[in-house]
């Protein structure tokens, strides 16, 4: 899913995706299924990370205001989780 936030509000993506029924995997703040899963399986651990990754950021340099494009590959754990869940075939 590609998402482009329009503001810099904290948790904007997480809150809005949850509100429309598409919470982010392992998001213990906005994903109520994390609570249901931990209770069902008698687990009390909190996920160490949520599966949300900014693969590209576009912004203006704070000093000289020139456009910047920053690309970041997804972490190995992120890609492994996607593979484990069979969410995307070509990841």
Helices and strands as residue ranges (DSSP letters): H 12-19, H 32-40, E 56-60, E 67-71, H 76-84
